[in-house]
Amino acid sequence: MGEVMHALNVPAAGAQPQLSELPVPEVTAGSVLVRVKAAGLNAIDNALAGGMMAGTMPHEYPLVLGRDAAGIVEAVGAGVDHVGVGDEVVGHVLLAPPVHAGTLAEHALLPATAVTAKPSGLDFVTAAAVPLAGAAALASVDAVDPQPGRTVLVVGAGGGVGSYVVQLLAGRGATVVATGRAEDTDRLSQLGADTVIDYTTGPVADQVLARYPDGVDGLIDLVAHGPDGLPLSAVRRGGKVASTLGAADGDVLAAAGLTGSNIMAKPVREVVAPLIEQAANGTLAVSVSTVLPLDRAADGLAALAGGKAHGKIVVKVGD
Ligand SMILES: NC(=O)c1ccc[n+]([C@@H]2O[C@H](COP(=O)([O-])OP(=O)(O)OC[C@H]3O[C@@H](n4cnc5c(N)ncnc54)[C@H](OP(=O)(O)O)[C@@H]3O)[C@@H](O)[C@H]2O)c1
């Protein structure tokens, strides 16, 4: 066996994630081998750990968890010329068959199409919190295409994706109505929310209609798993709906006089580079709530699964 690394991995289908030694991946054409400095956690990590996508895509075990990473390039494969050895980068392991490589490890193999240079002024932990959540936020905002002055309701605004959605909407001149617990109100207002609705005190749609009797122009829902969970009565006829969880059912929306789409984030270089630039120049705030060492990454995934993130959880790898 060649070089080994510590990695949080699922050793076999159905097994619990474990931190153990695995071979360092070998760089292949079109990929970039990175010494990981930080890896951002996302809900999909728990979904993949639980085998929830095993029916849709082949999985190869041991399966390393984690998709987002920031680190230093150690090797580049044939055909890669936009980054070189020693560069500081941020990237994402795109979802592609077989599901096998991950970033919760000392080294990670990333597809070059999803690797972008990291500005030196942006630290590794902050950069690692951007790719998937940022790309999902951008796709959601593009899907509702808010015109300046229009009102958009964001359900799940306090989380990793939502914190970016609120800022991107505000940046486009939309009036932002965000859901969040009382303790998140100040943070969401600072990010650009005009109104914060405490979803724990009563139905979101009723609270929105009490303040916006004509309904909002758009809805970005980051929480509902099906159309029944969407607060559609709060959206005026002709409004647009975007869901990150496949809840935007065309027939249900049409019956309410709405249109919408289910978004799929694409954290490729062209999408992530501008977000990273914004994070670096301070126009996109990155809310990292927790930083953990690699040997506590599983605790971070458990906190995320329990809905206790309040921003992004990032695992710092090494010193
Ligand atoms: N389609 C894609 O490409 C894509 C990409 C990225 C993410 N996603 C999905 O999008 C969802 C959000 O991702 P995330 O990373 O932002 O997750 P997250 O960080 O866990 O955030 C979820 C947020 O929703 C809030 N919430 C929970 N139940 C709620 C309710 N009933 N009403 C209002 N808010 C509620 C939570 O608030 P509390 O803190 O108060 O519990 C939390 O702030 C996840 O399910 C993820 O799988 C999809």
PDBQT file of the ligand as one rigid body, heavy atoms in Angstrom, charges set to zero:
ROOT
HETATM    1  N1  LIG A 401     -31.219  20.460  -4.390  1.00  0.00    +0.000 N 
HETATM    2  C1  LIG A 401     -29.972  20.777  -4.092  1.00  0.00    +0.000 C 
HETATM    3  O1  LIG A 401     -29.114  20.868  -4.955  1.00  0.00    +0.000 OA
HETATM    4  C2  LIG A 401     -29.627  21.074  -2.659  1.00  0.00    +0.000 A 
HETATM    5  C3  LIG A 401     -28.394  21.661  -2.345  1.00  0.00    +0.000 A 
HETATM    6  C4  LIG A 401     -28.114  21.985  -1.006  1.00  0.00    +0.000 A 
HETATM    7  C5  LIG A 401     -29.054  21.686  -0.018  1.00  0.00    +0.000 A 
HETATM    8  N2  LIG A 401     -30.224  21.079  -0.372  1.00  0.00    +0.000 N 
HETATM    9  C6  LIG A 401     -31.242  20.786   0.652  1.00  0.00    +0.000 C 
HETATM   10  O2  LIG A 401     -31.753  22.025   1.122  1.00  0.00    +0.000 OA
HETATM   11  C7  LIG A 401     -32.094  21.912   2.491  1.00  0.00    +0.000 C 
HETATM   12  C8  LIG A 401     -31.462  23.056   3.270  1.00  0.00    +0.000 C 
HETATM   13  O3  LIG A 401     -30.067  22.865   3.291  1.00  0.00    +0.000 OA
HETATM   14  P1  LIG A 401     -29.157  23.581   4.377  1.00  0.00    +0.000 P 
HETATM   15  O4  LIG A 401     -27.771  23.158   4.089  1.00  0.00    +0.000 OA
HETATM   16  O5  LIG A 401     -29.469  25.002   4.425  1.00  0.00    +0.000 OA
HETATM   17  O6  LIG A 401     -29.680  22.883   5.721  1.00  0.00    +0.000 OA
HETATM   18  P2  LIG A 401     -29.558  23.417   7.231  1.00  0.00    +0.000 P 
HETATM   19  O7  LIG A 401     -28.298  24.201   7.373  1.00  0.00    +0.000 OA
HETATM   20  O8  LIG A 401     -29.810  22.252   8.109  1.00  0.00    +0.000 OA
HETATM   21  O9  LIG A 401     -30.754  24.470   7.373  1.00  0.00    +0.000 OA
HETATM   22  C9  LIG A 401     -32.092  24.117   7.451  1.00  0.00    +0.000 C 
HETATM   23  C10 LIG A 401     -32.802  25.278   8.137  1.00  0.00    +0.000 C 
HETATM   24  O10 LIG A 401     -34.215  25.038   8.114  1.00  0.00    +0.000 OA
HETATM   25  C11 LIG A 401     -34.742  25.429   9.349  1.00  0.00    +0.000 C 
HETATM   26  N3  LIG A 401     -36.022  24.739   9.591  1.00  0.00    +0.000 N 
HETATM   27  C12 LIG A 401     -36.210  23.467   9.993  1.00  0.00    +0.000 A 
HETATM   28  N4  LIG A 401     -37.522  23.192  10.045  1.00  0.00    +0.000 NA
HETATM   29  C13 LIG A 401     -38.170  24.310   9.659  1.00  0.00    +0.000 A 
HETATM   30  C14 LIG A 401     -39.529  24.665   9.505  1.00  0.00    +0.000 A 
HETATM   31  N5  LIG A 401     -40.496  23.795   9.735  1.00  0.00    +0.000 N 
HETATM   32  N6  LIG A 401     -39.833  25.901   9.094  1.00  0.00    +0.000 NA
HETATM   33  C15 LIG A 401     -38.863  26.811   8.841  1.00  0.00    +0.000 A 
HETATM   34  N7  LIG A 401     -37.549  26.535   8.968  1.00  0.00    +0.000 NA
HETATM   35  C16 LIG A 401     -37.217  25.303   9.376  1.00  0.00    +0.000 A 
HETATM   36  C17 LIG A 401     -33.688  25.112  10.347  1.00  0.00    +0.000 C 
HETATM   37  O11 LIG A 401     -33.892  25.981  11.427  1.00  0.00    +0.000 OA
HETATM   38  P3  LIG A 401     -33.502  25.686  12.939  1.00  0.00    +0.000 P 
HETATM   39  O12 LIG A 401     -32.047  26.009  13.036  1.00  0.00    +0.000 OA
HETATM   40  O13 LIG A 401     -34.385  26.654  13.635  1.00  0.00    +0.000 OA
HETATM   41  O14 LIG A 401     -33.811  24.250  13.230  1.00  0.00    +0.000 OA
HETATM   42  C18 LIG A 401     -32.419  25.447   9.591  1.00  0.00    +0.000 C 
HETATM   43  O15 LIG A 401     -32.067  26.801   9.795  1.00  0.00    +0.000 OA
HETATM   44  C19 LIG A 401     -31.580  20.538   2.965  1.00  0.00    +0.000 C 
HETATM   45  O16 LIG A 401     -32.675  19.680   3.117  1.00  0.00    +0.000 OA
HETATM   46  C20 LIG A 401     -30.683  20.081   1.850  1.00  0.00    +0.000 C 
HETATM   47  O17 LIG A 401     -30.722  18.681   1.681  1.00  0.00    +0.000 OA
HETATM   48  C21 LIG A 401     -30.523  20.768  -1.654  1.00  0.00    +0.000 A 
ENDROOT
TORSDOF 0
